[in-house]
Amino acid sequence: MSQAVEKIKALTDHTFGTWSRQSAWATPLLITDAEGIHIYDDKGKSYIDFSSQLMCSNLGHKNKAVIDAIIKQAEKLPYVAPGFANEAAMAAVEALRTVMPQGLNKFFFSTSGTEANEAALKIVRQSKAPAYKVISRYHSYHGATPAGAAFTGDPRRWYAEQARCVVNGVCFAPDNYCYRCPFDMTYPGCKVQCARYLDYMIKEEGNVAAMIVEPVVGTNGRIVPPPEYYPILRKICDENNVLLIADEVMSGWFRTGPAFAMENWNVTPDILTTAKGSTAAYTPAGITVSSDKVSEYFDNELFCHGHTYAYHPLAASAIPAAIAEYDKLFKSGLPQKVSQYLEKKLYELGANHICVGDVRGIGHFWALEIVKNRETKEPFDTKADKLSGKALMTAKIAGDAMQKGLYMAAWYDTLVIAPPLIITAEQIDEAIDIIDKSLKIGDEQAVDTDVPVSRSSVYKQ
């Protein structure tokens, strides 16, 4: 047994692998380096990072400006208790105010997206009491803590419920999932019933304090809403005195084009949560930001929340540098140009593979939904299959792509296409060529029909 294999075994023997049966954590690939859009294993083999790891490495790997900012802070003040002011947090707030939607002014810093959502729940329930219910959606993921798991609609919530690791008072609403409309309607004849139904739901539930949404659904499908969806939802929340929370942990940080996805529809939430791309994933930071309407409640009321690592200077140090790098990148025009090219190439790819039922997305945030039959939309796998340990079709396709030199995250029904924003058109071609070969695994078991591939987000703008 080689020394590297022995060290990996020591790791897996003594740590819990996340979100998996531990038998599947026995032989993880050892990654030893990364640069640009590539990651490298211990044997020197390179892989295109076509999902930005967990949709977080938006600036790619080894961005020198961000690394230098972290080193400078580590040499000066790596940690100080959150009761003190620190220059890194001050600079982060100043930088964040240049990109946040207008009207969002009051920040709380933690160390992850799930913690950012936990803070949002506390803010909502204290400021809106006695109202306490929060409406989420079935195709959602908001984190692993009790609050995040409670908000979450994806199948991992089932296990959290069994362990009684969720808070009460969360209700789930139908999704704006046009490819599989929960109302069995078709846009635009549906009049965006998925949004309008929420007014009925809020009034019938009673005691609703807030609704939380991923503006573009992340893990659970990169679902892009019809253009009217969020303006209607904003109006419904206002009329019913309900706060609107936008979870921009994945959809934020220029992944969909603008800094935050809600800006695609000119809608401002009352609370915005984010993390991941805020530091380009180089340090762990979570951000909860609220409007004056929300934050003014705490002027004379106790804000009963905090963390040892709140306003952590080393975590915060990466934020201004990352924001400056995003500004430089978008001034170059590269992401805007490449996102259009990526869209074109993904539509062509989907059209050429009968196992691709729907191609949807926006910016650098896309899904290929894998199906057995385009006509019936029968999936290869279901939510329950994800938890069963069954070998999933999406995992087979992604695994084959990995063997060919491309890392691509997979969920039970979709492949995650979310490359770093620094990717070029030539690199897109290289990645698409690999996926083109790997999709043949799904084609071999799919039913050939005359139904063309769906493009359910063509109305996104």
Secondary structure, DSSP 8 states (H G I E B T S, - for coil): --HHHHHHHHHHHHS--TTS-GGGGSS---EEEEEBTEEEETT--EEEETTHHHHT-TT-B--HHHHHHHHHHHHH-S---TTS--HHHHHHHHHHTTTS-TTEEEEEEESSHHHHHHHHHHHHHHHHTT--EEEEESS----SSHHHHHH--STHHHHHHHTT-S-S-EEEE----GGG-TT---TTTT-SHHHHHHHHHHHHH--EEEEEE-SS-TTTT-----TTHHHHHHHHHHHTT-EEEEE-TTTTTTTTSSSSGGGGGT---SEEEE-GGGGTTSS--EEEEEEHHHHGGGGSS------TTTT-HHHHTHHHHHHHHHHHHHHHTHHHHHHHHHHHHHHHHHHT-TTEEEEEEETTEEEEEEEEETTTTEES--HHHHHHT---HHHHHHHHHHHTTEE--B-SSEEEE---TT--HHHHHHHHHHHHHHTHHHHTTSB--S---B-TTTT--
